[in-house]
Amino acid sequence: MISGNPYKFAVLSGVINEWNLDDTFGNGVLLICINGDIYPKEIVTATLRCEIEYLRQKLRNVTTDKRLYVLPPQQAFAEIYDITFPEDTQNDNNDCFNITPAAISDCNCFVFAVRDEINIRILASKLTYETENSRHKLENISISETFLTAGELEEVTAGLERMQQPEM
C-alpha cells in the first residue's frame, strides 16, 4: 500500500505473509519516499503494526520551529540530529523532530520533520556510523527534502490509519 506521493512524500508498506506465524506483528516491508528517494535503500523486516502507528503519531504532532524550518538543508539536518542525539551525554536527547521508524533507523537512515506553523519540511539521509566517535558522520551527506502543506500531510496520515491494521 502507498500513502502519499512518492515524488514528494509517501510511505510504502506491505505485509509479507511468509514472515508471519500469526497476525500479531504484521511483519513486512516499510519504506519512506522523499522527493523520489527511498529510505532505507535495502529491504528489512518491519513490525508494521508498531511502526506505522509510531509514524502516524509523529506526523500528527510535528514540532514547530521557524528557525530550523528556514535553515539550509545541511545545517537544518545537522542541528536536528544534534538535538535528537546530543554529543554531550549529560544532555537528554529530544526526539521531537525525529519521525524515523525503528526499522529505518536500524539501517542508519534518519527522517526528521519540522513545521513553520503552516507547512511541513521533511529531511532525510542515510548516514555512516563512526564507531570511534559513537556518532554518525554529518559532513558531506546527501539530504532528501520536501515541503508539504498541512492538507498533504493529513492525506498521508489518513493513509497510515488505513495501513495500521494490515491484512494478512
Phi and psi in radians as a Rosetta constraint file:
Dihedral C 1 N 2 CA 2 C 2 CIRCULARHARMONIC -2.070 0.35
Dihedral N 2 CA 2 C 2 N 3 CIRCULARHARMONIC 2.270 0.35
Dihedral C 2 N 3 CA 3 C 3 CIRCULARHARMONIC -2.066 0.35
Dihedral N 3 CA 3 C 3 N 4 CIRCULARHARMONIC 1.992 0.35
Dihedral C 3 N 4 CA 4 C 4 CIRCULARHARMONIC 1.854 0.35
Dihedral N 4 CA 4 C 4 N 5 CIRCULARHARMONIC -3.001 0.35
Dihedral C 4 N 5 CA 5 C 5 CIRCULARHARMONIC -1.866 0.35
Dihedral N 5 CA 5 C 5 N 6 CIRCULARHARMONIC 1.949 0.35
Dihedral C 5 N 6 CA 6 C 6 CIRCULARHARMONIC -1.021 0.35
Dihedral N 6 CA 6 C 6 N 7 CIRCULARHARMONIC -0.369 0.35
Dihedral C 6 N 7 CA 7 C 7 CIRCULARHARMONIC -1.531 0.35
Dihedral N 7 CA 7 C 7 N 8 CIRCULARHARMONIC 0.015 0.35
Dihedral C 7 N 8 CA 8 C 8 CIRCULARHARMONIC -2.233 0.35
Dihedral N 8 CA 8 C 8 N 9 CIRCULARHARMONIC -1.301 0.35
Dihedral C 8 N 9 CA 9 C 9 CIRCULARHARMONIC -2.688 0.35
Dihedral N 9 CA 9 C 9 N 10 CIRCULARHARMONIC 2.200 0.35
Dihedral C 9 N 10 CA 10 C 10 CIRCULARHARMONIC -2.649 0.35
Dihedral N 10 CA 10 C 10 N 11 CIRCULARHARMONIC 2.734 0.35
Dihedral C 10 N 11 CA 11 C 11 CIRCULARHARMONIC -2.057 0.35
Dihedral N 11 CA 11 C 11 N 12 CIRCULARHARMONIC 2.249 0.35
Dihedral C 11 N 12 CA 12 C 12 CIRCULARHARMONIC -1.986 0.35
Dihedral N 12 CA 12 C 12 N 13 CIRCULARHARMONIC 2.319 0.35
Dihedral C 12 N 13 CA 13 C 13 CIRCULARHARMONIC -2.570 0.35
Dihedral N 13 CA 13 C 13 N 14 CIRCULARHARMONIC 2.703 0.35
Dihedral C 13 N 14 CA 14 C 14 CIRCULARHARMONIC -2.845 0.35
Dihedral N 14 CA 14 C 14 N 15 CIRCULARHARMONIC 2.301 0.35
Dihedral C 14 N 15 CA 15 C 15 CIRCULARHARMONIC -1.285 0.35
Dihedral N 15 CA 15 C 15 N 16 CIRCULARHARMONIC 2.395 0.35
Dihedral C 15 N 16 CA 16 C 16 CIRCULARHARMONIC -1.892 0.35
Dihedral N 16 CA 16 C 16 N 17 CIRCULARHARMONIC 1.814 0.35
Dihedral C 16 N 17 CA 17 C 17 CIRCULARHARMONIC -0.933 0.35
Dihedral N 17 CA 17 C 17 N 18 CIRCULARHARMONIC -0.660 0.35
Dihedral C 17 N 18 CA 18 C 18 CIRCULARHARMONIC -1.141 0.35
Dihedral N 18 CA 18 C 18 N 19 CIRCULARHARMONIC -0.278 0.35
Dihedral C 18 N 19 CA 19 C 19 CIRCULARHARMONIC -1.618 0.35
Dihedral N 19 CA 19 C 19 N 20 CIRCULARHARMONIC 0.093 0.35
Dihedral C 19 N 20 CA 20 C 20 CIRCULARHARMONIC -2.208 0.35
Dihedral N 20 CA 20 C 20 N 21 CIRCULARHARMONIC 2.300 0.35
Dihedral C 20 N 21 CA 21 C 21 CIRCULARHARMONIC -1.446 0.35
Dihedral N 21 CA 21 C 21 N 22 CIRCULARHARMONIC -0.546 0.35
Dihedral C 21 N 22 CA 22 C 22 CIRCULARHARMONIC -2.600 0.35
Dihedral N 22 CA 22 C 22 N 23 CIRCULARHARMONIC -2.871 0.35
Dihedral C 22 N 23 CA 23 C 23 CIRCULARHARMONIC -1.741 0.35
Dihedral N 23 CA 23 C 23 N 24 CIRCULARHARMONIC 0.385 0.35
Dihedral C 23 N 24 CA 24 C 24 CIRCULARHARMONIC -1.146 0.35
Dihedral N 24 CA 24 C 24 N 25 CIRCULARHARMONIC -0.891 0.35
Dihedral C 24 N 25 CA 25 C 25 CIRCULARHARMONIC -1.793 0.35
Dihedral N 25 CA 25 C 25 N 26 CIRCULARHARMONIC -0.470 0.35
Dihedral C 25 N 26 CA 26 C 26 CIRCULARHARMONIC 1.171 0.35
Dihedral N 26 CA 26 C 26 N 27 CIRCULARHARMONIC 0.847 0.35
Dihedral C 26 N 27 CA 27 C 27 CIRCULARHARMONIC -1.075 0.35
Dihedral N 27 CA 27 C 27 N 28 CIRCULARHARMONIC 2.409 0.35
Dihedral C 27 N 28 CA 28 C 28 CIRCULARHARMONIC -3.068 0.35
Dihedral N 28 CA 28 C 28 N 29 CIRCULARHARMONIC -2.653 0.35
Dihedral C 28 N 29 CA 29 C 29 CIRCULARHARMONIC -1.947 0.35
Dihedral N 29 CA 29 C 29 N 30 CIRCULARHARMONIC 2.390 0.35
Dihedral C 29 N 30 CA 30 C 30 CIRCULARHARMONIC -2.329 0.35
Dihedral N 30 CA 30 C 30 N 31 CIRCULARHARMONIC 2.150 0.35
Dihedral C 30 N 31 CA 31 C 31 CIRCULARHARMONIC -2.297 0.35
Dihedral N 31 CA 31 C 31 N 32 CIRCULARHARMONIC 2.579 0.35
Dihedral C 31 N 32 CA 32 C 32 CIRCULARHARMONIC -2.046 0.35
Dihedral N 32 CA 32 C 32 N 33 CIRCULARHARMONIC 2.291 0.35
Dihedral C 32 N 33 CA 33 C 33 CIRCULARHARMONIC -1.894 0.35
Dihedral N 33 CA 33 C 33 N 34 CIRCULARHARMONIC 2.251 0.35
Dihedral C 33 N 34 CA 34 C 34 CIRCULARHARMONIC -2.287 0.35
Dihedral N 34 CA 34 C 34 N 35 CIRCULARHARMONIC 2.009 0.35
Dihedral C 34 N 35 CA 35 C 35 CIRCULARHARMONIC 0.973 0.35
Dihedral N 35 CA 35 C 35 N 36 CIRCULARHARMONIC 0.639 0.35
Dihedral C 35 N 36 CA 36 C 36 CIRCULARHARMONIC 1.498 0.35
Dihedral N 36 CA 36 C 36 N 37 CIRCULARHARMONIC -0.119 0.35
Dihedral C 36 N 37 CA 37 C 37 CIRCULARHARMONIC -1.632 0.35
Dihedral N 37 CA 37 C 37 N 38 CIRCULARHARMONIC 2.483 0.35
Dihedral C 37 N 38 CA 38 C 38 CIRCULARHARMONIC -1.906 0.35
Dihedral N 38 CA 38 C 38 N 39 CIRCULARHARMONIC 2.342 0.35
Dihedral C 38 N 39 CA 39 C 39 CIRCULARHARMONIC -2.201 0.35
Dihedral N 39 CA 39 C 39 N 40 CIRCULARHARMONIC 2.314 0.35
Dihedral C 39 N 40 CA 40 C 40 CIRCULARHARMONIC -1.313 0.35
Dihedral N 40 CA 40 C 40 N 41 CIRCULARHARMONIC 3.029 0.35
Dihedral C 40 N 41 CA 41 C 41 CIRCULARHARMONIC -1.402 0.35
Dihedral N 41 CA 41 C 41 N 42 CIRCULARHARMONIC -0.265 0.35
Dihedral C 41 N 42 CA 42 C 42 CIRCULARHARMONIC -2.115 0.35
Dihedral N 42 CA 42 C 42 N 43 CIRCULARHARMONIC 2.823 0.35
Dihedral C 42 N 43 CA 43 C 43 CIRCULARHARMONIC -1.439 0.35
Dihedral N 43 CA 43 C 43 N 44 CIRCULARHARMONIC 2.245 0.35
Dihedral C 43 N 44 CA 44 C 44 CIRCULARHARMONIC -2.348 0.35
Dihedral N 44 CA 44 C 44 N 45 CIRCULARHARMONIC 2.735 0.35
Dihedral C 44 N 45 CA 45 C 45 CIRCULARHARMONIC -1.326 0.35
Dihedral N 45 CA 45 C 45 N 46 CIRCULARHARMONIC 2.261 0.35
Dihedral C 45 N 46 CA 46 C 46 CIRCULARHARMONIC -2.084 0.35
Dihedral N 46 CA 46 C 46 N 47 CIRCULARHARMONIC 2.452 0.35
Dihedral C 46 N 47 CA 47 C 47 CIRCULARHARMONIC -1.520 0.35
Dihedral N 47 CA 47 C 47 N 48 CIRCULARHARMONIC 1.601 0.35
Dihedral C 47 N 48 CA 48 C 48 CIRCULARHARMONIC -1.040 0.35
Dihedral N 48 CA 48 C 48 N 49 CIRCULARHARMONIC -0.657 0.35
Dihedral C 48 N 49 CA 49 C 49 CIRCULARHARMONIC -1.014 0.35
Dihedral N 49 CA 49 C 49 N 50 CIRCULARHARMONIC -0.721 0.35
Dihedral C 49 N 50 CA 50 C 50 CIRCULARHARMONIC -1.395 0.35
Dihedral N 50 CA 50 C 50 N 51 CIRCULARHARMONIC -0.820 0.35
Dihedral C 50 N 51 CA 51 C 51 CIRCULARHARMONIC -1.271 0.35
Dihedral N 51 CA 51 C 51 N 52 CIRCULARHARMONIC -0.603 0.35
Dihedral C 51 N 52 CA 52 C 52 CIRCULARHARMONIC -1.209 0.35
Dihedral N 52 CA 52 C 52 N 53 CIRCULARHARMONIC -0.691 0.35
Dihedral C 52 N 53 CA 53 C 53 CIRCULARHARMONIC -1.116 0.35
Dihedral N 53 CA 53 C 53 N 54 CIRCULARHARMONIC -0.745 0.35
Dihedral C 53 N 54 CA 54 C 54 CIRCULARHARMONIC -1.005 0.35
Dihedral N 54 CA 54 C 54 N 55 CIRCULARHARMONIC -0.869 0.35
Dihedral C 54 N 55 CA 55 C 55 CIRCULARHARMONIC -1.109 0.35
Dihedral N 55 CA 55 C 55 N 56 CIRCULARHARMONIC -0.726 0.35
Dihedral C 55 N 56 CA 56 C 56 CIRCULARHARMONIC -1.062 0.35
Dihedral N 56 CA 56 C 56 N 57 CIRCULARHARMONIC -0.791 0.35
Dihedral C 56 N 57 CA 57 C 57 CIRCULARHARMONIC -1.122 0.35
Dihedral N 57 CA 57 C 57 N 58 CIRCULARHARMONIC -0.741 0.35
Dihedral C 57 N 58 CA 58 C 58 CIRCULARHARMONIC -1.122 0.35
Dihedral N 58 CA 58 C 58 N 59 CIRCULARHARMONIC -0.721 0.35
Dihedral C 58 N 59 CA 59 C 59 CIRCULARHARMONIC -1.225 0.35
Dihedral N 59 CA 59 C 59 N 60 CIRCULARHARMONIC -0.476 0.35
Dihedral C 59 N 60 CA 60 C 60 CIRCULARHARMONIC -1.337 0.35
Dihedral N 60 CA 60 C 60 N 61 CIRCULARHARMONIC -0.250 0.35
Dihedral C 60 N 61 CA 61 C 61 CIRCULARHARMONIC -2.263 0.35
Dihedral N 61 CA 61 C 61 N 62 CIRCULARHARMONIC 0.798 0.35
Dihedral C 61 N 62 CA 62 C 62 CIRCULARHARMONIC -1.171 0.35
Dihedral N 62 CA 62 C 62 N 63 CIRCULARHARMONIC 2.299 0.35
Dihedral C 62 N 63 CA 63 C 63 CIRCULARHARMONIC -1.327 0.35
Dihedral N 63 CA 63 C 63 N 64 CIRCULARHARMONIC 2.436 0.35
Dihedral C 63 N 64 CA 64 C 64 CIRCULARHARMONIC -1.572 0.35
Dihedral N 64 CA 64 C 64 N 65 CIRCULARHARMONIC 2.239 0.35
Dihedral C 64 N 65 CA 65 C 65 CIRCULARHARMONIC -2.698 0.35
Dihedral N 65 CA 65 C 65 N 66 CIRCULARHARMONIC 1.724 0.35
Dihedral C 65 N 66 CA 66 C 66 CIRCULARHARMONIC -1.092 0.35
Dihedral N 66 CA 66 C 66 N 67 CIRCULARHARMONIC -0.609 0.35
Dihedral C 66 N 67 CA 67 C 67 CIRCULARHARMONIC -1.149 0.35
Dihedral N 67 CA 67 C 67 N 68 CIRCULARHARMONIC -0.871 0.35
Dihedral C 67 N 68 CA 68 C 68 CIRCULARHARMONIC -1.133 0.35
Dihedral N 68 CA 68 C 68 N 69 CIRCULARHARMONIC -0.585 0.35
Dihedral C 68 N 69 CA 69 C 69 CIRCULARHARMONIC -1.049 0.35
Dihedral N 69 CA 69 C 69 N 70 CIRCULARHARMONIC -0.611 0.35
Dihedral C 69 N 70 CA 70 C 70 CIRCULARHARMONIC -1.721 0.35
Dihedral N 70 CA 70 C 70 N 71 CIRCULARHARMONIC -0.056 0.35
Dihedral C 70 N 71 CA 71 C 71 CIRCULARHARMONIC -1.173 0.35
Dihedral N 71 CA 71 C 71 N 72 CIRCULARHARMONIC 2.694 0.35
Dihedral C 71 N 72 CA 72 C 72 CIRCULARHARMONIC -1.006 0.35
Dihedral N 72 CA 72 C 72 N 73 CIRCULARHARMONIC 2.629 0.35
Dihedral C 72 N 73 CA 73 C 73 CIRCULARHARMONIC -0.906 0.35
Dihedral N 73 CA 73 C 73 N 74 CIRCULARHARMONIC -0.835 0.35
Dihedral C 73 N 74 CA 74 C 74 CIRCULARHARMONIC -1.054 0.35
Dihedral N 74 CA 74 C 74 N 75 CIRCULARHARMONIC -0.780 0.35
Dihedral C 74 N 75 CA 75 C 75 CIRCULARHARMONIC -1.200 0.35
Dihedral N 75 CA 75 C 75 N 76 CIRCULARHARMONIC -0.759 0.35
Dihedral C 75 N 76 CA 76 C 76 CIRCULARHARMONIC -1.079 0.35
Dihedral N 76 CA 76 C 76 N 77 CIRCULARHARMONIC -0.798 0.35
Dihedral C 76 N 77 CA 77 C 77 CIRCULARHARMONIC -1.092 0.35
Dihedral N 77 CA 77 C 77 N 78 CIRCULARHARMONIC -0.804 0.35
Dihedral C 77 N 78 CA 78 C 78 CIRCULARHARMONIC -1.099 0.35
Dihedral N 78 CA 78 C 78 N 79 CIRCULARHARMONIC -0.738 0.35
Dihedral C 78 N 79 CA 79 C 79 CIRCULARHARMONIC -1.169 0.35
Dihedral N 79 CA 79 C 79 N 80 CIRCULARHARMONIC -0.717 0.35
Dihedral C 79 N 80 CA 80 C 80 CIRCULARHARMONIC -1.166 0.35
Dihedral N 80 CA 80 C 80 N 81 CIRCULARHARMONIC -0.688 0.35
Dihedral C 80 N 81 CA 81 C 81 CIRCULARHARMONIC -1.030 0.35
Dihedral N 81 CA 81 C 81 N 82 CIRCULARHARMONIC -0.788 0.35
Dihedral C 81 N 82 CA 82 C 82 CIRCULARHARMONIC -1.160 0.35
Dihedral N 82 CA 82 C 82 N 83 CIRCULARHARMONIC -0.543 0.35
Dihedral C 82 N 83 CA 83 C 83 CIRCULARHARMONIC -1.208 0.35
Dihedral N 83 CA 83 C 83 N 84 CIRCULARHARMONIC -0.718 0.35
Dihedral C 83 N 84 CA 84 C 84 CIRCULARHARMONIC -1.279 0.35
Dihedral N 84 CA 84 C 84 N 85 CIRCULARHARMONIC -0.711 0.35
Dihedral C 84 N 85 CA 85 C 85 CIRCULARHARMONIC -2.245 0.35
Dihedral N 85 CA 85 C 85 N 86 CIRCULARHARMONIC 1.336 0.35
Dihedral C 85 N 86 CA 86 C 86 CIRCULARHARMONIC -1.109 0.35
Dihedral N 86 CA 86 C 86 N 87 CIRCULARHARMONIC 2.467 0.35
Dihedral C 86 N 87 CA 87 C 87 CIRCULARHARMONIC -1.186 0.35
Dihedral N 87 CA 87 C 87 N 88 CIRCULARHARMONIC -0.629 0.35
Dihedral C 87 N 88 CA 88 C 88 CIRCULARHARMONIC -1.389 0.35
Dihedral N 88 CA 88 C 88 N 89 CIRCULARHARMONIC 1.971 0.35
Dihedral C 88 N 89 CA 89 C 89 CIRCULARHARMONIC -1.195 0.35
Dihedral N 89 CA 89 C 89 N 90 CIRCULARHARMONIC -0.168 0.35
Dihedral C 89 N 90 CA 90 C 90 CIRCULARHARMONIC -1.333 0.35
Dihedral N 90 CA 90 C 90 N 91 CIRCULARHARMONIC -0.353 0.35
Dihedral C 90 N 91 CA 91 C 91 CIRCULARHARMONIC -1.555 0.35
Dihedral N 91 CA 91 C 91 N 92 CIRCULARHARMONIC 2.422 0.35
Dihedral C 91 N 92 CA 92 C 92 CIRCULARHARMONIC -1.297 0.35
Dihedral N 92 CA 92 C 92 N 93 CIRCULARHARMONIC 2.542 0.35
Dihedral C 92 N 93 CA 93 C 93 CIRCULARHARMONIC -1.375 0.35
Dihedral N 93 CA 93 C 93 N 94 CIRCULARHARMONIC 2.657 0.35
Dihedral C 93 N 94 CA 94 C 94 CIRCULARHARMONIC -2.233 0.35
Dihedral N 94 CA 94 C 94 N 95 CIRCULARHARMONIC 1.929 0.35
Dihedral C 94 N 95 CA 95 C 95 CIRCULARHARMONIC -1.695 0.35
Dihedral N 95 CA 95 C 95 N 96 CIRCULARHARMONIC 0.464 0.35
Dihedral C 95 N 96 CA 96 C 96 CIRCULARHARMONIC -1.113 0.35
Dihedral N 96 CA 96 C 96 N 97 CIRCULARHARMONIC -0.407 0.35
Dihedral C 96 N 97 CA 97 C 97 CIRCULARHARMONIC -1.764 0.35
Dihedral N 97 CA 97 C 97 N 98 CIRCULARHARMONIC -0.217 0.35
Dihedral C 97 N 98 CA 98 C 98 CIRCULARHARMONIC -1.452 0.35
Dihedral N 98 CA 98 C 98 N 99 CIRCULARHARMONIC 2.047 0.35
Dihedral C 98 N 99 CA 99 C 99 CIRCULARHARMONIC -1.979 0.35
Dihedral N 99 CA 99 C 99 N 100 CIRCULARHARMONIC 0.285 0.35
Dihedral C 99 N 100 CA 100 C 100 CIRCULARHARMONIC -1.368 0.35
Dihedral N 100 CA 100 C 100 N 101 CIRCULARHARMONIC 2.044 0.35
Dihedral C 100 N 101 CA 101 C 101 CIRCULARHARMONIC -1.128 0.35
Dihedral N 101 CA 101 C 101 N 102 CIRCULARHARMONIC 2.670 0.35
Dihedral C 101 N 102 CA 102 C 102 CIRCULARHARMONIC -0.988 0.35
Dihedral N 102 CA 102 C 102 N 103 CIRCULARHARMONIC -0.729 0.35
Dihedral C 102 N 103 CA 103 C 103 CIRCULARHARMONIC -1.063 0.35
Dihedral N 103 CA 103 C 103 N 104 CIRCULARHARMONIC -0.522 0.35
Dihedral C 103 N 104 CA 104 C 104 CIRCULARHARMONIC -1.454 0.35
Dihedral N 104 CA 104 C 104 N 105 CIRCULARHARMONIC -0.739 0.35
Dihedral C 104 N 105 CA 105 C 105 CIRCULARHARMONIC -1.181 0.35
Dihedral N 105 CA 105 C 105 N 106 CIRCULARHARMONIC -0.499 0.35
Dihedral C 105 N 106 CA 106 C 106 CIRCULARHARMONIC -1.069 0.35
Dihedral N 106 CA 106 C 106 N 107 CIRCULARHARMONIC -0.352 0.35
Dihedral C 106 N 107 CA 107 C 107 CIRCULARHARMONIC -1.694 0.35
Dihedral N 107 CA 107 C 107 N 108 CIRCULARHARMONIC 0.257 0.35
Dihedral C 107 N 108 CA 108 C 108 CIRCULARHARMONIC 1.112 0.35
Dihedral N 108 CA 108 C 108 N 109 CIRCULARHARMONIC 0.483 0.35
Dihedral C 108 N 109 CA 109 C 109 CIRCULARHARMONIC -1.844 0.35
Dihedral N 109 CA 109 C 109 N 110 CIRCULARHARMONIC 2.386 0.35
Dihedral C 109 N 110 CA 110 C 110 CIRCULARHARMONIC -2.274 0.35
Dihedral N 110 CA 110 C 110 N 111 CIRCULARHARMONIC 2.404 0.35
Dihedral C 110 N 111 CA 111 C 111 CIRCULARHARMONIC -2.188 0.35
Dihedral N 111 CA 111 C 111 N 112 CIRCULARHARMONIC 2.176 0.35
Dihedral C 111 N 112 CA 112 C 112 CIRCULARHARMONIC -2.121 0.35
Dihedral N 112 CA 112 C 112 N 113 CIRCULARHARMONIC 2.598 0.35
Dihedral C 112 N 113 CA 113 C 113 CIRCULARHARMONIC -2.342 0.35
Dihedral N 113 CA 113 C 113 N 114 CIRCULARHARMONIC 2.467 0.35
Dihedral C 113 N 114 CA 114 C 114 CIRCULARHARMONIC -2.533 0.35
Dihedral N 114 CA 114 C 114 N 115 CIRCULARHARMONIC 2.576 0.35
Dihedral C 114 N 115 CA 115 C 115 CIRCULARHARMONIC -2.137 0.35
Dihedral N 115 CA 115 C 115 N 116 CIRCULARHARMONIC 2.814 0.35
Dihedral C 115 N 116 CA 116 C 116 CIRCULARHARMONIC -1.913 0.35
Dihedral N 116 CA 116 C 116 N 117 CIRCULARHARMONIC 0.418 0.35
Dihedral C 116 N 117 CA 117 C 117 CIRCULARHARMONIC 1.646 0.35
Dihedral N 117 CA 117 C 117 N 118 CIRCULARHARMONIC -0.691 0.35
Dihedral C 117 N 118 CA 118 C 118 CIRCULARHARMONIC -1.848 0.35
Dihedral N 118 CA 118 C 118 N 119 CIRCULARHARMONIC -0.922 0.35
Dihedral C 118 N 119 CA 119 C 119 CIRCULARHARMONIC -1.878 0.35
Dihedral N 119 CA 119 C 119 N 120 CIRCULARHARMONIC 2.893 0.35
Dihedral C 119 N 120 CA 120 C 120 CIRCULARHARMONIC -2.121 0.35
Dihedral N 120 CA 120 C 120 N 121 CIRCULARHARMONIC 2.362 0.35
Dihedral C 120 N 121 CA 121 C 121 CIRCULARHARMONIC -1.960 0.35
Dihedral N 121 CA 121 C 121 N 122 CIRCULARHARMONIC 2.284 0.35
Dihedral C 121 N 122 CA 122 C 122 CIRCULARHARMONIC -2.103 0.35
Dihedral N 122 CA 122 C 122 N 123 CIRCULARHARMONIC 2.290 0.35
Dihedral C 122 N 123 CA 123 C 123 CIRCULARHARMONIC -2.182 0.35
Dihedral N 123 CA 123 C 123 N 124 CIRCULARHARMONIC 2.475 0.35
Dihedral C 123 N 124 CA 124 C 124 CIRCULARHARMONIC -2.553 0.35
Dihedral N 124 CA 124 C 124 N 125 CIRCULARHARMONIC 2.674 0.35
Dihedral C 124 N 125 CA 125 C 125 CIRCULARHARMONIC -2.785 0.35
Dihedral N 125 CA 125 C 125 N 126 CIRCULARHARMONIC 2.646 0.35
Dihedral C 125 N 126 CA 126 C 126 CIRCULARHARMONIC -1.685 0.35
Dihedral N 126 CA 126 C 126 N 127 CIRCULARHARMONIC 2.160 0.35
Dihedral C 126 N 127 CA 127 C 127 CIRCULARHARMONIC -1.902 0.35
Dihedral N 127 CA 127 C 127 N 128 CIRCULARHARMONIC 2.827 0.35
Dihedral C 127 N 128 CA 128 C 128 CIRCULARHARMONIC -1.816 0.35
Dihedral N 128 CA 128 C 128 N 129 CIRCULARHARMONIC 2.244 0.35
Dihedral C 128 N 129 CA 129 C 129 CIRCULARHARMONIC -1.511 0.35
Dihedral N 129 CA 129 C 129 N 130 CIRCULARHARMONIC 2.241 0.35
Dihedral C 129 N 130 CA 130 C 130 CIRCULARHARMONIC -1.790 0.35
Dihedral N 130 CA 130 C 130 N 131 CIRCULARHARMONIC 1.824 0.35
Dihedral C 130 N 131 CA 131 C 131 CIRCULARHARMONIC -1.020 0.35
Dihedral N 131 CA 131 C 131 N 132 CIRCULARHARMONIC -0.712 0.35
Dihedral C 131 N 132 CA 132 C 132 CIRCULARHARMONIC -1.107 0.35
Dihedral N 132 CA 132 C 132 N 133 CIRCULARHARMONIC -0.477 0.35
Dihedral C 132 N 133 CA 133 C 133 CIRCULARHARMONIC -1.783 0.35
Dihedral N 133 CA 133 C 133 N 134 CIRCULARHARMONIC -0.149 0.35
Dihedral C 133 N 134 CA 134 C 134 CIRCULARHARMONIC 0.953 0.35
Dihedral N 134 CA 134 C 134 N 135 CIRCULARHARMONIC 0.651 0.35
Dihedral C 134 N 135 CA 135 C 135 CIRCULARHARMONIC -2.607 0.35
Dihedral N 135 CA 135 C 135 N 136 CIRCULARHARMONIC 2.884 0.35
Dihedral C 135 N 136 CA 136 C 136 CIRCULARHARMONIC -1.488 0.35
Dihedral N 136 CA 136 C 136 N 137 CIRCULARHARMONIC 2.601 0.35
Dihedral C 136 N 137 CA 137 C 137 CIRCULARHARMONIC -1.333 0.35
Dihedral N 137 CA 137 C 137 N 138 CIRCULARHARMONIC 2.260 0.35
Dihedral C 137 N 138 CA 138 C 138 CIRCULARHARMONIC -1.973 0.35
Dihedral N 138 CA 138 C 138 N 139 CIRCULARHARMONIC -0.050 0.35
Dihedral C 138 N 139 CA 139 C 139 CIRCULARHARMONIC -1.457 0.35
Dihedral N 139 CA 139 C 139 N 140 CIRCULARHARMONIC 2.427 0.35
Dihedral C 139 N 140 CA 140 C 140 CIRCULARHARMONIC 0.931 0.35
Dihedral N 140 CA 140 C 140 N 141 CIRCULARHARMONIC 0.731 0.35
Dihedral C 140 N 141 CA 141 C 141 CIRCULARHARMONIC -1.618 0.35
Dihedral N 141 CA 141 C 141 N 142 CIRCULARHARMONIC 2.700 0.35
Dihedral C 141 N 142 CA 142 C 142 CIRCULARHARMONIC -1.597 0.35
Dihedral N 142 CA 142 C 142 N 143 CIRCULARHARMONIC 2.224 0.35
Dihedral C 142 N 143 CA 143 C 143 CIRCULARHARMONIC -2.070 0.35
Dihedral N 143 CA 143 C 143 N 144 CIRCULARHARMONIC 2.292 0.35
Dihedral C 143 N 144 CA 144 C 144 CIRCULARHARMONIC -1.672 0.35
Dihedral N 144 CA 144 C 144 N 145 CIRCULARHARMONIC 2.398 0.35
Dihedral C 144 N 145 CA 145 C 145 CIRCULARHARMONIC -2.490 0.35
Dihedral N 145 CA 145 C 145 N 146 CIRCULARHARMONIC 2.688 0.35
Dihedral C 145 N 146 CA 146 C 146 CIRCULARHARMONIC -2.614 0.35
Dihedral N 146 CA 146 C 146 N 147 CIRCULARHARMONIC 2.812 0.35
Dihedral C 146 N 147 CA 147 C 147 CIRCULARHARMONIC -2.170 0.35
Dihedral N 147 CA 147 C 147 N 148 CIRCULARHARMONIC 2.326 0.35
Dihedral C 147 N 148 CA 148 C 148 CIRCULARHARMONIC -2.154 0.35
Dihedral N 148 CA 148 C 148 N 149 CIRCULARHARMONIC 2.608 0.35
Dihedral C 148 N 149 CA 149 C 149 CIRCULARHARMONIC -1.434 0.35
Dihedral N 149 CA 149 C 149 N 150 CIRCULARHARMONIC 2.883 0.35
Dihedral C 149 N 150 CA 150 C 150 CIRCULARHARMONIC -1.055 0.35
Dihedral N 150 CA 150 C 150 N 151 CIRCULARHARMONIC -0.633 0.35
Dihedral C 150 N 151 CA 151 C 151 CIRCULARHARMONIC -1.132 0.35
Dihedral N 151 CA 151 C 151 N 152 CIRCULARHARMONIC -0.741 0.35
Dihedral C 151 N 152 CA 152 C 152 CIRCULARHARMONIC -1.116 0.35
Dihedral N 152 CA 152 C 152 N 153 CIRCULARHARMONIC -0.719 0.35
Dihedral C 152 N 153 CA 153 C 153 CIRCULARHARMONIC -1.139 0.35
Dihedral N 153 CA 153 C 153 N 154 CIRCULARHARMONIC -0.688 0.35
Dihedral C 153 N 154 CA 154 C 154 CIRCULARHARMONIC -1.095 0.35
Dihedral N 154 CA 154 C 154 N 155 CIRCULARHARMONIC -0.658 0.35
Dihedral C 154 N 155 CA 155 C 155 CIRCULARHARMONIC -1.068 0.35
Dihedral N 155 CA 155 C 155 N 156 CIRCULARHARMONIC -0.721 0.35
Dihedral C 155 N 156 CA 156 C 156 CIRCULARHARMONIC -1.151 0.35
Dihedral N 156 CA 156 C 156 N 157 CIRCULARHARMONIC -0.815 0.35
Dihedral C 156 N 157 CA 157 C 157 CIRCULARHARMONIC -1.147 0.35
Dihedral N 157 CA 157 C 157 N 158 CIRCULARHARMONIC -0.600 0.35
Dihedral C 157 N 158 CA 158 C 158 CIRCULARHARMONIC -1.121 0.35
Dihedral N 158 CA 158 C 158 N 159 CIRCULARHARMONIC -0.693 0.35
Dihedral C 158 N 159 CA 159 C 159 CIRCULARHARMONIC -1.131 0.35
Dihedral N 159 CA 159 C 159 N 160 CIRCULARHARMONIC -0.650 0.35
Dihedral C 159 N 160 CA 160 C 160 CIRCULARHARMONIC -1.124 0.35
Dihedral N 160 CA 160 C 160 N 161 CIRCULARHARMONIC -0.621 0.35
Dihedral C 160 N 161 CA 161 C 161 CIRCULARHARMONIC -1.081 0.35
Dihedral N 161 CA 161 C 161 N 162 CIRCULARHARMONIC -0.691 0.35
Dihedral C 161 N 162 CA 162 C 162 CIRCULARHARMONIC -1.192 0.35
Dihedral N 162 CA 162 C 162 N 163 CIRCULARHARMONIC -0.540 0.35
Dihedral C 162 N 163 CA 163 C 163 CIRCULARHARMONIC -1.310 0.35
Dihedral N 163 CA 163 C 163 N 164 CIRCULARHARMONIC -0.383 0.35
Dihedral C 163 N 164 CA 164 C 164 CIRCULARHARMONIC -0.966 0.35
Dihedral N 164 CA 164 C 164 N 165 CIRCULARHARMONIC -0.555 0.35
Dihedral C 164 N 165 CA 165 C 165 CIRCULARHARMONIC -1.941 0.35
Dihedral N 165 CA 165 C 165 N 166 CIRCULARHARMONIC 1.330 0.35
Dihedral C 165 N 166 CA 166 C 166 CIRCULARHARMONIC -1.026 0.35
Dihedral N 166 CA 166 C 166 N 167 CIRCULARHARMONIC 2.428 0.35
Dihedral C 166 N 167 CA 167 C 167 CIRCULARHARMONIC -1.362 0.35
Dihedral N 167 CA 167 C 167 N 168 CIRCULARHARMONIC 2.418 0.35
